[in-house]
């Protein structure tokens, strides 16, 4: 049963799957460090560290891994009121190993609690009371029922004049490109703020020039497109204006989750009242700082750290 919205519903909600990570800590050894992953969860934590009130919409298993995630969100001041506990399913986990060809990811997520999430589980009152709901391509890809829930959440948000934020996060291990294109473009047509990554959007659109990509996305319906360009920054466009917002140079060691950090920081600043170009300048710095440590969550900077660097 879907949790109801209590008083003080967060202004930013994110829907998707979070997982527990086990990252190989010795190149040829069996030791793994436990961490956390999941793009929309990373987004939520990034937004919370920038001062936004956030909540996560998902399901976890009634297992130790689910409890670890609930503890993480509570430490990070992410509202867990809208996370269902599914005692009949497990929480998704994944393993990161390192070899000559780089990182290898192995997922144990089939049949996970989040993949069993369905439209009946949505906290409709909370969605209607929020300012922004954020989803990603992964939110749509993990199962048919999760996809149905994501699209229903978008429809309900729009009916209640809640902004919809969407990050492409294309993962072709989860679904074929033809289905990804059809479903994600339908989501983008109902999106207010689109946060695509460069490689994703080339696959999805077949286009390779920045302005052609932005023109295509704006024609679908979004009012803001912030195309993530990695260390180069971001290309931000509205129907009336567009420009490259330069990145911030750092000595990066691990870019894991940097795009999620950008998204969370960007939406936090939009909710705070920034225009998209000012929000992107802030988010570029936050994302750059997040690459100076290992993992998706631990290096995400807080608002004070970002503002100090911006002021300098």
C-alpha atoms as one frame of an Amber mdcrd trajectory, in Angstrom:
protein
   0.000   0.000   0.000   1.300   3.447  -0.897   2.408   5.613   2.038   0.382
   8.812   2.505   1.914  12.271   2.434   2.412  13.705   5.931   2.524  17.390
   6.692   5.684  19.027   5.401   6.025  16.975   2.225   9.502  17.485   0.685
   9.786  19.940  -2.174  11.882  17.516  -4.249  10.951  13.854  -4.713  12.944
  11.287  -6.685  11.664   7.922  -7.908  13.830   4.945  -8.827  15.963   2.110
  -7.512  18.752   2.360  -4.961  21.208  -0.480  -4.434  23.964  -1.526  -2.107
  27.418  -1.535  -3.692  30.373  -3.830  -3.088  33.497  -2.353  -4.634  36.628
  -4.463  -4.957  39.246  -2.759  -2.839  42.238  -4.850  -3.901  42.877  -5.373
  -7.586  43.478  -9.115  -7.310  41.932  -9.805  -3.920  38.557 -10.819  -2.521
  38.064  -7.758  -0.292  35.130  -5.476  -1.088  34.164  -2.127   0.392  30.457
  -1.645   0.984  28.867   1.508  -0.414  25.692   2.685  -2.102  24.479   3.332
  -5.629  21.411   4.242  -7.619  21.179   7.361  -9.754  18.019   8.874  -8.302
  19.174   8.137  -4.747  22.473   9.893  -5.493  20.463  12.782  -6.948  18.339
  13.004  -3.787  21.349  13.055  -1.488  23.070  15.702  -3.630  19.978  17.908
  -3.537  19.666  17.430   0.232  23.301  18.434   0.791  22.592  21.655  -1.105
  19.784  22.476   1.320  16.705  21.191  -0.522  14.070  19.179   1.319  13.992
  15.809  -0.424  12.223  12.476  -0.289  12.823   9.149  -2.018  10.016   7.142
  -3.637  10.853   3.465  -4.042  10.821   0.062  -2.392  13.498  -1.914  -0.574
  13.479  -5.461   0.666  12.834  -6.351   4.274  16.498  -7.327   4.600  19.724
  -5.956   5.992  20.569  -4.194   2.707  17.233  -2.399   2.771  17.903  -1.268
   6.335  21.326   0.033   5.284  19.689   2.205   2.621  17.042   3.502   5.012
  19.778   4.394   7.485  21.735   6.166   4.725  18.772   8.331   3.701  17.942
   9.195   7.281  21.540  10.295   7.897  21.371  12.406   4.751  18.060  14.038
   5.736  16.192  12.378   2.865  12.587  11.632   3.819  11.947   7.869   3.804
   8.190   8.114   4.405   7.551   7.119   0.795   9.792   4.027   0.693   7.806
   0.780   0.762   9.217  -2.286   2.539   8.664  -5.415   0.441   9.165  -8.465
   2.652   8.728 -10.774  -0.344  11.678  -9.411  -2.307  15.330  -8.513  -1.846
  17.137  -5.206  -2.141  19.246  -4.903  -5.276  23.023  -5.167  -4.949  25.906
  -4.833  -7.377  29.619  -5.591  -7.449  32.389  -3.470  -8.929  35.588  -5.249
  -9.934  38.703  -3.805 -11.545  40.743  -5.270 -14.366  42.873  -4.367 -17.386
  39.838  -2.997 -19.238  38.672  -0.875 -16.303  35.617  -1.171 -14.058  33.259
  -4.114 -14.409  29.768  -3.976 -12.923  27.788  -7.084 -12.038  24.201  -6.566
 -10.875  21.917  -8.725  -8.758  18.696  -6.776  -9.220  16.281  -9.105 -11.063
  13.115  -9.383  -9.009  14.308  -6.745  -6.560  11.851  -4.861  -4.375  12.236
  -1.720  -6.492  11.595  -3.664  -9.705   8.271  -4.841  -8.222   7.162  -1.259
  -7.563   3.834  -0.517  -9.283   1.432   2.404  -9.812  -0.634   1.328  -6.781
   2.427   2.026  -4.590   2.749   5.701  -5.560   2.313   8.330  -2.808  -0.036
  10.443  -4.903  -0.665  13.071  -2.215   3.063  13.630  -1.763   3.659  13.927
  -5.504   0.864  16.473  -5.810   2.319  18.512  -2.925   5.929  18.553  -4.179
   7.569  21.218  -6.325   9.614  18.792  -8.451   9.601  15.055  -9.074  12.753
  13.589 -10.599  13.060  10.357 -12.565  15.577   8.774 -14.905  15.864   6.301
 -17.723  16.722   3.655 -15.145  13.465   4.396 -13.293  11.702   3.379 -16.521
  13.935   0.448 -17.454  14.106  -1.880 -14.459  10.692  -3.530 -15.064   7.356
  -3.056 -16.761   5.585  -2.317 -13.471   8.251   0.201 -12.433   7.949   1.863
 -15.848   4.176   2.054 -15.453   4.645   3.596 -11.999   7.116   6.174 -13.324
   4.823   7.224 -16.168   1.852   7.394 -13.783   3.909   9.569 -11.425   4.744
  11.923 -14.303   1.100  12.132 -15.358  -0.040  12.843 -11.783   2.669  15.474
 -11.303   1.667  17.324 -14.460  -2.001  17.201 -13.509  -1.046  18.959 -10.261
   1.365  21.465 -11.854   4.410  19.821 -10.300   7.622  20.169 -12.325   9.002
  16.967 -13.838  12.787  16.541 -14.017  14.241  13.729 -16.137  17.789  12.412
 -16.517  18.314  10.118 -19.509  20.786   7.700 -17.857  20.557   5.197 -20.698
  21.553   1.649 -19.678  21.336  -0.716 -22.626  21.950  -3.748 -20.396  18.474
  -3.138 -19.007  16.524  -2.775 -22.263  17.008  -2.647 -26.046  17.661   0.699
 -27.690  14.412   0.707 -29.692  12.286   0.345 -26.542  14.464   2.815 -24.650
  13.983   5.401 -27.392  10.217   4.972 -27.531   9.625   5.056 -23.787  12.169
   7.726 -22.894  11.021  10.082 -25.639   7.468   9.711 -24.353   8.745  10.664
 -20.883  10.715  13.610 -22.293   7.553  14.921 -23.974   6.053  15.273 -20.487
   9.216  16.688 -18.894   9.790  20.274 -17.796  13.532  19.987 -17.080  15.627
  17.547 -19.114  19.114  16.617 -17.858  20.638  14.437 -20.592  24.164  13.100
 -20.779  26.083  13.538 -24.035  26.610   9.848 -24.890  23.014   8.971 -23.969
  21.389  11.603 -26.098  23.482  10.769 -29.166  22.176   7.189 -28.922  18.606
   8.296 -28.310  18.383  10.944 -31.039  20.953   9.876 -33.646  22.200  13.486
 -33.614  25.743  14.602 -32.886  25.739  18.423 -32.829  24.917  20.285 -29.634
  22.405  22.686 -31.116  20.669  19.978 -33.122  20.315  17.894 -29.944  19.018
  20.817 -27.909  16.613  21.848 -30.685  15.255  18.312 -30.826  14.771  18.050
 -27.070  13.141  21.478 -26.708  10.753  20.580 -29.533   9.560  17.600 -27.473
   8.286  19.880 -24.714  10.867  20.606 -21.958  11.284  24.258 -20.996  14.863
  23.732 -19.782  17.558  21.445 -21.181  20.883  21.126 -19.336  23.094  18.907
 -21.488  25.920  17.506 -19.363  29.337  17.750 -21.022  31.609  16.286 -18.350
  34.621  18.412 -17.499  33.604  20.933 -20.173  30.571  21.887 -18.086  27.046
  21.968 -19.443  25.094  23.383 -22.386  21.979  25.005 -20.993  19.058  25.992
 -23.181  15.573  27.404 -22.907  13.314  28.351 -25.821  14.742  31.898 -25.600
  18.408  31.523 -24.673  21.258  29.035 -24.679  24.952  28.966 -23.777  27.789
  26.776 -22.575  28.256  27.126 -18.823  31.949  26.264 -18.341  33.021  23.468
 -16.039  35.281  23.862 -13.028  38.758  22.351 -13.338  39.793  19.925 -10.571
  42.144  16.983 -10.159  39.492  14.299 -10.621  40.034  10.782  -9.301  36.595
   9.189  -9.790  33.668  10.554 -11.822  31.187   7.996 -10.473  27.886   9.736
  -9.823  29.058  13.165 -10.991  26.102  13.482 -13.349  23.701  12.598 -10.527
  25.373  15.204  -8.326  24.966  17.791 -11.092  21.279  16.975 -11.369  20.613
  17.140  -7.643  22.486  20.421  -7.254  20.828  21.908 -10.353  17.294  21.101
  -9.184  18.058  22.269  -5.637  19.052  25.663  -7.016  16.049  25.837  -9.376
  13.751  25.199  -6.394  15.650  27.906  -4.480  14.819  30.390  -7.247  17.910
  30.472  -9.484  17.557  30.801 -13.244  18.850  27.732 -15.146  22.160  29.343
 -16.115  23.002  30.338 -12.548  21.839  26.912 -11.344  24.139  25.231 -13.887
  27.130  27.282 -12.763  26.517  26.095  -9.209  25.873  22.489 -10.291  29.040
  22.377 -12.422  31.106  23.211  -9.340  29.265  20.667  -7.181  29.758  17.937
  -9.789  33.448  18.773 -10.206  34.030  18.611  -6.459  32.290  15.221  -6.339
  34.984  13.738  -8.596  37.741  14.415  -6.044  36.852  11.367  -3.939  35.874
   7.762  -4.557  32.318   6.509  -4.810  29.016   8.106  -5.735  27.902   9.392
  -2.326  30.777  10.196   0.021  32.421  12.950  -2.118  29.209  14.905  -2.818
  29.918  18.396  -1.445  27.582  20.361   0.776  26.227  23.814   0.026  28.823
  25.656   2.104  31.700  23.993   0.266  30.238  24.816  -3.149  29.443  28.420
  -2.235  32.936  28.947  -0.826  34.485  27.860  -4.130  32.004  29.942  -6.147
  32.842  32.967  -4.015  36.540  32.461  -4.577
